[in-house]
Structure formats: structure tokens, C-alpha cells
């Protein structure tokens, strides 16, 4: 399949998706009118059709800035959040239009039915288009560029993401230039030389290629930078890694409310888990351990005990491993379901942790990582969290430096919607065995 044919198919899918969005919205009003009002009213009465059409047009306009109709799709949870937001806004606009132009009052059930149908239908359209689009994009010839010792790992990750026609290009070979022209998607490893990265980016413009670069940790600082100048020299003004006062207040209120709700709702589970731990080996139910919090301050984390009481006597502080022999019988279940983390809601309510943020590390490992990674201290500029971007985007074997990249991006991109997205993604990860086994390789010691 040629490049032109592939792009034509993707473009056709995008056009069909736009049509599908309009049909889904119009259909929701027709069905709602038939069910709630006993016929197709109020959509076809007087200017009702115009109102429904306007709501459809408004939805398309709102989807535009959200980059909803793109060649490469975003995560499903993010798309769902966009759909919910746009539907609620357009629905309220439609109701206001019908009230002020037709003096028609919508029943509450009609509002929620129309909105619910739109969300379901729009999500169905998006999933169908995404599945077909991914099959087309996976057939694109792609290449991984980087040092020979780093290439296998990146190749494996890209293949796991669905790429089929994938190869490794050695940048020190005479044929590199010609080989680069033959692919349509390029993945550049973090350790590729600067001159190679610059050449790849320049060539991608010439040959209309998609390029994905694994950033150096310091390069993430430029993600939210603003363009300025000193005399006639253009410069990037970097944003500081910190949450503003208002963001901290909102985040604390968010943590306090949801943390208290979580503690109350999980009380029956807590009692059952406590009883199971006691029946398993008779040891302590809870395990406390010193972790590093915001601004490097130590605090005690609380977890259900999942390891034998003498787990660290012989090894000292070490990372917990998959199928760790030190884990108790009930501990294996608690780890795989992440129920061992429930008591950390106490830390969240107390204020030493947040629901979302970089996972807290032990002082021994913080000291070790700070000597290896210059930017590692950045993750301590915010409160540690029960879950984080690194946990929902990474895997068991994700290296600390890659997790740090996600943590840095989280701090820069923080918002309440992002926290909600990460929490939703956390539930998805917990349901996926491959990730749940290694959701966070904490150094739990006896925990």
C-alpha cells in the first residue's frame, strides 16, 4: 500500500467520522423525542430541527480545538472525557435554544437521555474509527534510530504498541540516508547523538515523515516554555516546576474530599483484609515505612503488610520483585489488586500524600537516584501520590529515568482533569494483569 493510498484512507475515515458525529447527535434527539414525548417532538416542531442541527455544528466546532479529529488517536479515556465535556455543553446550549425560541421545556429525563445516547454513540463511532485507523497506521514502514545497545528495548516497545513493518537503522552506516527516506515513521532513541536527531528532524520535514523522539530529561523543561528574545537572539523562557498557590489549594480540597469518601467506602474491605492478614500468619496488619515526601521531607507511609516480618533481615533495603519469595500468601493477592495501598488514604487525608503524584521512594533509593539522574529531585517539588502518570503509562520494568520523565510531565501539565484522567486510567491498569503485576516496583521491604 503506497503512502498516498494510506493517507487517502485515513482522510476518508476522518470525513466519515465527522459524518458519524452529526448522525449520532441527530439520532439521539430523534430517539429521545420518540421515547420521552411519544413521537419525534420536540426536534421537528417549528425550528427544533434547526436547533438540533446547530447543536451538532457546535459539537464539531468544540471538538476542533481539542484535536478530536486527528490522524493519530489519543488514549480512550482522554477521548471519553472530551466527548462528555462537549456533549454536556452542547446539550445545555440546545435546551436553552429550545426554551428561548420555542418556549419548550425539556424534561430532566430527556436531557439525560439525549446526553447519554450521544456519549454512547459518539464513543462507538470513535472506537470503530480508531480500530480501523490503527490497522492502517500499523502498516506504515517505520524505523527505530539509536545506539545498537538501546535499539532492542525501543524496538520491543514500538512493536508492542502495534507497529508491524518495523526495522532498526544504524546511523553510522553509509546507507543510513537512503534507508531513512524509505520509511514514513521514525522513532529516535534518547541516546542518539544530537547531530543525528537534528538530521532526522530536518529530513522529516522534507519527506513528510512522522517523528517521535524520546526526550532527554532536561528537554522536558522546554515543553511548556514560551518564546522570548534577547536582542536579536530567540530564546526559550522555561517555566518553573511547581504548582501555583491556587492549584495547591484546589488539589488539597480534591484530596481531602475524595480521600474521606474513599476511607468511608473502603471500611468494609479494610476490615476483611485485616482479618485475612491476621489469619494468614498472625503478624501485624499494617506496615509503616519512611518515604521521601514533598521538598525531601521524610514521612511514614502506611500499607497493609504483604511480606514476611523478617523480609529485610538478610537483604536490607531492596526493590520488591515480581513473584517475590518474601511475599505472604495473602500479600500476593493484595499486591496484584493493589489493595495493600488502601491505608495510604490516611496519608492523603493527613496531607503528607496526594491522590495523584509521583510515587514516594525510600530515602536510600532517592539518594542513589539523585547521584545518577540530575533532575531526580524535581519529582519532590509536589506531594507524592497513591498513583501517578508514570504508573498508568509505564510498566513493571520501566526504568527510573523513564518514570521520572512522566513525573516531570505531570508536574508541568497538572490540572484537576488530568488527575481525574490518571485515576480512571489507574482502574484500567489494575484490570490489566500484565501491568497490575508490576504497577509500582516499590521497595516495600516487609510491606
C-alpha positions as semicolon CSV with decimal commas, in nm:
position;residue;x (nm);y (nm);z (nm)
1;X;0,000;0,000;0,000
2;X;0,155;0,332;-0,106
3;X;0,187;0,637;0,116
4;X;-0,074;0,823;-0,089
5;X;-0,321;0,536;-0,060
6;X;-0,273;0,510;0,316
7;X;-0,322;0,879;0,376
8;X;-0,624;0,881;0,147
9;X;-0,780;0,601;0,353
10;X;-0,710;0,782;0,680
11;X;-0,854;1,105;0,539
12;X;-1,165;0,917;0,425
13;X;-1,205;0,775;0,776
14;X;-1,182;1,123;0,926
15;X;-1,451;1,253;0,690
16;X;-1,672;0,955;0,774
17;X;-1,615;1,021;1,144
18;X;-1,739;1,379;1,107
19;X;-2,050;1,248;0,932
20;X;-2,089;0,984;1,204
21;X;-2,072;1,250;1,476
22;X;-2,353;1,451;1,315
23;X;-2,569;1,141;1,265
24;X;-2,510;1,028;1,625
25;X;-2,614;1,364;1,769
26;X;-2,922;1,396;1,549
27;X;-3,022;1,035;1,621
28;X;-3,001;1,098;1,996
29;X;-3,260;1,376;1,970
30;X;-3,491;1,169;1,746
31;X;-3,482;0,870;1,983
32;X;-3,525;1,090;2,289
33;X;-3,825;1,263;2,133
34;X;-3,984;0,931;2,041
35;X;-3,932;0,776;2,385
36;X;-3,997;1,071;2,616
37;X;-4,259;1,264;2,418
38;X;-4,426;0,974;2,240
39;X;-4,325;1,095;1,895
40;X;-4,039;1,281;1,733
41;X;-4,119;1,602;1,919
42;X;-3,974;1,845;2,002
43;X;-3,700;1,807;1,745
44;X;-3,915;1,859;1,437
45;X;-4,155;2,118;1,573
46;X;-4,105;2,458;1,416
47;X;-3,735;2,537;1,441
48;X;-3,644;2,235;1,654
49;X;-3,459;2,072;1,366
50;X;-3,253;2,387;1,328
51;X;-3,169;2,370;1,699
52;X;-3,056;2,008;1,677
53;X;-2,852;2,088;1,368
54;X;-2,697;2,383;1,546
55;X;-2,609;2,160;1,841
56;X;-2,438;1,920;1,601
57;X;-2,245;2,205;1,441
58;X;-2,149;2,342;1,783
59;X;-2,015;2,000;1,883
60;X;-1,797;1,988;1,571
61;X;-1,666;2,338;1,647
62;X;-1,586;2,241;2,007
63;X;-1,413;1,919;1,901
64;X;-1,180;2,116;1,672
65;X;-0,955;2,286;1,933
66;X;-0,949;1,958;2,129
67;X;-0,778;1,791;1,830
68;X;-1,053;1,531;1,827
69;X;-1,024;1,456;1,456
70;X;-0,655;1,366;1,427
71;X;-0,456;1,111;1,230
72;X;-0,312;0,953;1,543
73;X;-0,556;0,888;1,825
74;X;-0,527;0,979;2,192
75;X;-0,599;0,738;2,483
76;X;-0,960;0,621;2,506
77;X;-1,012;0,777;2,850
78;X;-0,900;1,115;2,718
79;X;-1,138;1,089;2,423
80;X;-1,423;0,992;2,657
81;X;-1,354;1,298;2,872
82;X;-1,363;1,519;2,562
83;X;-1,692;1,366;2,450
84;X;-1,857;1,411;2,791
85;X;-1,749;1,775;2,812
86;X;-1,862;1,865;2,461
87;X;-2,194;1,678;2,493
88;X;-2,288;1,847;2,820
89;X;-2,205;2,191;2,685
90;X;-2,389;2,142;2,355
91;X;-2,687;1,984;2,534
92;X;-2,723;2,281;2,768
93;X;-2,698;2,511;2,467
94;X;-2,970;2,314;2,285
95;X;-3,201;2,321;2,587
96;X;-3,151;2,698;2,620
97;X;-3,222;2,743;2,249
98;X;-3,546;2,543;2,265
99;X;-3,661;2,728;2,576
100;X;-3,599;3,081;2,450
101;X;-3,710;3,028;2,087
102;X;-3,987;2,769;2,124
103;X;-4,084;2,819;2,489
104;X;-4,031;2,442;2,516
105;X;-3,923;2,299;2,849
106;X;-3,715;1,985;2,836
107;X;-3,788;1,714;3,086
108;X;-3,490;1,623;3,301
109;X;-3,516;1,266;3,176
110;X;-3,500;1,395;2,818
111;X;-3,183;1,590;2,891
112;X;-3,002;1,295;3,044
113;X;-3,131;1,050;2,786
114;X;-3,017;1,264;2,494
115;X;-2,680;1,328;2,660
116;X;-2,634;0,961;2,747
117;X;-2,721;0,847;2,395
118;X;-2,480;1,100;2,246
119;X;-2,195;0,986;2,470
120;X;-2,255;0,619;2,388
121;X;-2,299;0,675;2,013
122;X;-2,005;0,915;1,981
123;X;-1,781;0,677;2,174
124;X;-1,891;0,390;1,950
125;X;-1,807;0,594;1,639
126;X;-1,468;0,689;1,785
127;X;-1,380;0,329;1,876
128;X;-1,476;0,198;1,532
129;X;-1,278;0,468;1,353
130;X;-0,980;0,425;1,587
131;X;-0,967;0,048;1,535
132;X;-0,969;0,086;1,157
133;X;-0,725;0,376;1,163
134;X;-0,479;0,188;1,383
135;X;-0,477;-0,103;1,140
136;X;-0,384;0,133;0,859
137;X;-0,121;0,320;1,060
138;X;0,035;-0,004;1,184
139;X;0,121;-0,093;0,825
140;X;0,333;0,219;0,779
141;X;0,704;0,135;0,730
142;X;0,875;0,256;1,047
143;X;1,227;0,268;1,183
144;X;1,399;0,295;1,519
145;X;1,717;0,502;1,529
146;X;1,963;0,487;1,815
147;X;2,269;0,312;1,959
148;X;2,283;-0,062;1,898
149;X;2,268;-0,138;2,273
150;X;1,950;0,067;2,319
151;X;1,770;-0,032;1,999
152;X;1,632;-0,374;2,106
153;X;1,442;-0,227;2,402
154;X;1,288;0,056;2,198
155;X;1,210;-0,184;1,912
156;X;1,026;-0,409;2,155
157;X;0,822;-0,119;2,294
158;X;0,726;0,010;1,950
159;X;0,625;-0,339;1,836
160;X;0,416;-0,378;2,150
161;X;0,238;-0,056;2,053
162;X;0,123;-0,221;1,728
163;X;0,385;-0,139;1,464
164;X;0,420;-0,419;1,209
165;X;0,667;-0,303;0,942
166;X;0,948;-0,203;1,178
167;X;1,326;-0,200;1,135
168;X;1,640;-0,068;1,304
169;X;1,853;0,190;1,123
170;X;2,218;0,225;1,218
171;X;2,307;0,593;1,187
172;X;2,677;0,514;1,139
173;X;2,618;0,311;0,820
174;X;2,672;0,461;0,470
175;X;2,319;0,359;0,367
176;X;2,156;0,549;0,655
177;X;2,040;0,843;0,442
178;X;1,872;0,625;0,179
179;X;1,724;0,393;0,441
180;X;1,575;0,690;0,625
181;X;1,395;0,809;0,312
182;X;1,225;0,470;0,274
183;X;1,023;0,490;0,598
184;X;0,725;0,701;0,695
185;X;0,752;0,690;1,075
186;X;1,073;0,740;1,273
187;X;1,136;0,668;1,643
188;X;1,455;0,823;1,783
189;X;1,609;0,680;2,099
190;X;1,714;0,911;2,380
191;X;2,084;0,830;2,342
192;X;2,101;0,906;1,970
193;X;2,367;1,174;1,903
194;X;2,246;1,532;1,875
195;X;2,362;1,562;1,512
196;X;2,159;1,253;1,422
197;X;1,845;1,393;1,589
198;X;1,885;1,724;1,409
199;X;1,933;1,548;1,075
200;X;1,627;1,326;1,128
201;X;1,405;1,623;1,217
202;X;1,525;1,819;0,912
203;X;1,469;1,523;0,679
204;X;1,124;1,454;0,825
205;X;1,008;1,794;0,704
206;X;1,141;1,725;0,357
207;X;0,986;1,379;0,326
208;X;0,668;1,438;0,531
209;X;0,756;1,179;0,795
210;X;0,616;1,139;1,146
211;X;0,893;1,161;1,407
212;X;0,879;1,051;1,772
213;X;1,177;1,145;1,990
214;X;1,240;1,009;2,339
215;X;1,336;1,332;2,522
216;X;1,631;1,388;2,748
217;X;1,504;1,474;3,094
218;X;1,626;1,834;3,062
219;X;1,441;1,869;2,729
220;X;1,108;1,816;2,906
221;X;1,164;2,156;3,068
222;X;1,117;2,312;2,724
223;X;0,777;2,152;2,672
224;X;0,584;2,442;2,824
225;X;0,839;2,714;2,751
226;X;0,747;3,048;2,597
227;X;0,938;3,210;2,313
228;X;1,121;3,529;2,400
229;X;1,425;3,714;2,275
230;X;1,737;3,885;2,399
231;X;1,819;4,149;2,145
232;X;1,804;3,967;1,813
233;X;1,857;3,623;1,969
234;X;1,548;3,400;2,013
235;X;1,534;3,219;2,348
236;X;1,304;2,982;2,533
237;X;1,183;3,105;2,873
238;X;1,142;2,790;3,082
239;X;0,855;2,752;3,329
240;X;0,938;2,654;3,685
241;X;0,847;2,308;3,809
242;X;0,592;2,389;4,077
243;X;0,222;2,418;4,140
244;X;0,080;2,765;4,197
245;X;-0,092;2,858;4,524
246;X;-0,438;2,821;4,370
247;X;-0,351;2,481;4,221
248;X;-0,227;2,360;4,559
249;X;-0,548;2,472;4,733
250;X;-0,768;2,303;4,471
251;X;-0,560;1,986;4,480
252;X;-0,573;1,972;4,860
253;X;-0,952;2,015;4,863
254;X;-0,979;1,746;4,594
255;X;-0,762;1,509;4,801
256;X;-0,945;1,577;5,127
257;X;-1,296;1,521;4,988
258;X;-1,217;1,212;4,780
259;X;-0,981;1,077;5,047
260;X;-1,251;1,088;5,315
261;X;-1,505;0,933;5,078
262;X;-1,254;0,661;4,993
263;X;-1,183;0,584;5,359
264;X;-1,552;0,551;5,442
265;X;-1,636;0,348;5,132
266;X;-1,341;0,111;5,180
267;X;-1,402;0,047;5,552
268;X;-1,564;-0,297;5,496
269;X;-1,278;-0,402;5,267
270;X;-1,025;-0,281;5,524
271;X;-1,182;-0,499;5,793
272;X;-1,184;-0,805;5,566
273;X;-0,821;-0,754;5,461
274;X;-0,710;-0,702;5,821
275;X;-0,877;-1,027;5,924
276;X;-0,721;-1,213;5,630
277;X;-0,369;-1,093;5,718
278;X;-0,413;-1,198;6,080
279;X;-0,542;-1,540;5,979
280;X;-0,260;-1,586;5,729
281;X;0,041;-1,563;5,963
282;X;-0,074;-1,381;6,277
283;X;0,162;-1,089;6,216
284;X;0,092;-0,714;6,216
285;X;-0,182;-0,590;5,984
286;X;-0,018;-0,262;5,888
287;X;0,332;-0,181;5,779
288;X;0,491;0,162;5,820
289;X;0,794;0,274;5,629
290;X;0,982;0,600;5,586
291;X;0,944;0,758;5,243
292;X;1,055;1,090;5,097
293;X;0,778;1,346;5,053
294;X;0,742;1,699;4,920
295;X;1,061;1,905;4,934
296;X;1,250;1,597;5,050
297;X;1,077;1,577;5,388
298;X;1,056;1,221;5,527
299;X;0,721;1,080;5,634
300;X;0,578;0,742;5,728
301;X;0,374;0,564;5,466
302;X;0,102;0,321;5,581
303;X;0,026;0,000;5,391
304;X;-0,122;-0,341;5,454
305;X;0,165;-0,578;5,525
306;X;0,229;-0,805;5,227
307;X;0,568;-0,952;5,321
308;X;0,704;-1,174;5,592
309;X;0,800;-0,989;5,908
310;X;1,171;-1,071;5,864
311;X;1,183;-0,993;5,491
312;X;1,473;-0,745;5,506
313;X;1,685;-0,906;5,776
314;X;1,908;-1,078;5,522
315;X;1,885;-0,846;5,221
316;X;1,847;-0,496;5,361
317;X;1,651;-0,241;5,156
318;X;1,591;-0,380;4,806
319;X;1,327;-0,336;4,540
320;X;1,037;-0,575;4,555
321;X;1,041;-0,816;4,262
322;X;0,767;-0,988;4,068
323;X;0,690;-1,324;4,233
324;X;0,900;-1,210;4,531
325;X;0,953;-1,511;4,764
326;X;0,930;-1,278;5,064
327;X;0,562;-1,210;4,990
328;X;0,298;-1,380;5,205
329;X;0,008;-1,576;5,056
330;X;-0,245;-1,301;5,116
331;X;0,022;-1,048;5,022
332;X;0,036;-1,178;4,665
333;X;-0,334;-1,112;4,624
334;X;-0,312;-0,769;4,787
335;X;-0,025;-0,666;4,560
336;X;-0,190;-0,788;4,239
337;X;-0,509;-0,597;4,323
338;X;-0,324;-0,302;4,484
339;X;-0,543;-0,335;4,792
340;X;-0,226;-0,306;5,000
341;X;-0,225;0,066;4,910
342;X;-0,567;0,140;5,066
343;X;-0,433;0,259;5,405
344;X;-0,242;0,533;5,223
345;X;-0,573;0,716;5,207
346;X;-0,485;0,806;5,568
347;X;-0,171;0,975;5,434
348;X;-0,381;1,156;5,175
349;X;-0,627;1,289;5,435
350;X;-0,340;1,380;5,668
351;X;-0,177;1,581;5,390
352;X;0,156;1,401;5,352
353;X;0,041;1,246;5,023
354;X;-0,193;1,328;4,737
355;X;-0,424;1,100;4,542
356;X;-0,216;1,167;4,230
357;X;0,154;1,245;4,210
358;X;0,495;1,080;4,179
359;X;0,515;0,762;4,387
360;X;0,717;0,814;4,709
361;X;1,054;0,641;4,728
362;X;1,262;0,530;5,024
363;X;1,545;0,763;5,131
364;X;1,809;0,505;5,036
365;X;1,688;0,494;4,677
366;X;1,630;0,868;4,649
367;X;1,994;0,920;4,745
368;X;2,100;0,659;4,490
369;X;1,890;0,801;4,205
370;X;1,996;1,160;4,275
371;X;2,358;1,065;4,216
372;X;2,263;0,901;3,884
373;X;1,997;1,142;3,749
374;X;2,048;1,517;3,789
375;X;1,678;1,602;3,762
376;X;1,552;1,339;4,006
377;X;1,489;1,597;4,280
378;X;1,223;1,764;4,061
379;X;0,970;1,493;4,149
380;X;0,986;1,602;4,516
381;X;0,854;1,950;4,432
382;X;0,498;1,815;4,468
383;X;0,339;1,575;4,715
384;X;0,383;1,206;4,635
385;X;0,071;1,024;4,524
386;X;-0,119;0,700;4,554
387;X;-0,094;0,675;4,177
388;X;0,072;0,881;3,909
389;X;0,128;0,934;3,540
390;X;0,435;0,710;3,550
391;X;0,228;0,428;3,696
392;X;-0,052;0,437;3,439
393;X;0,180;0,492;3,142
394;X;0,468;0,269;3,250
395;X;0,517;-0,098;3,320
396;X;0,688;-0,315;3,579
397;X;1,023;-0,292;3,401
398;X;1,005;0,081;3,322
399;X;1,344;0,229;3,424
400;X;1,353;0,505;3,690
401;X;1,466;0,764;3,433
402;X;1,163;0,694;3,213
403;X;0,933;0,717;3,515
404;X;1,095;1,048;3,600
405;X;1,008;1,177;3,253
406;X;0,641;1,103;3,318
407;X;0,660;1,264;3,664
408;X;0,814;1,580;3,518
409;X;0,546;1,596;3,250
410;X;0,278;1,554;3,518
411;X;0,410;1,847;3,722
412;X;0,415;2,068;3,413
413;X;0,071;1,962;3,291
414;X;-0,109;1,945;3,629
415;X;-0,482;2,010;3,629
416;X;-0,786;1,859;3,802
417;X;-0,900;1,695;3,475
418;X;-0,554;1,537;3,443
419;X;-0,582;1,399;3,797
420;X;-0,924;1,254;3,715
421;X;-0,787;1,103;3,395
422;X;-0,499;0,938;3,581
423;X;-0,736;0,798;3,842
424;X;-0,958;0,649;3,570
425;X;-0,654;0,507;3,391
426;X;-0,542;0,355;3,722
427;X;-0,856;0,142;3,735
428;X;-0,790;0,029;3,380
429;X;-0,433;-0,065;3,469
430;X;-0,550;-0,262;3,771
431;X;-0,771;-0,469;3,546
432;X;-0,481;-0,550;3,314
433;X;-0,281;-0,834;3,468
434;X;0,034;-0,751;3,274
435;X;0,053;-0,411;3,436
436;X;-0,103;-0,489;3,770
437;X;0,176;-0,733;3,849
438;X;0,425;-0,452;3,831
439;X;0,218;-0,143;3,888
440;X;0,489;0,006;4,103
441;X;0,803;-0,185;4,197
442;X;0,826;-0,018;4,536
443;X;1,096;-0,110;4,780
444;X;0,841;-0,232;5,025
445;X;1,069;-0,430;5,248
446;X;0,835;-0,604;5,487
447;X;0,532;-0,415;5,348
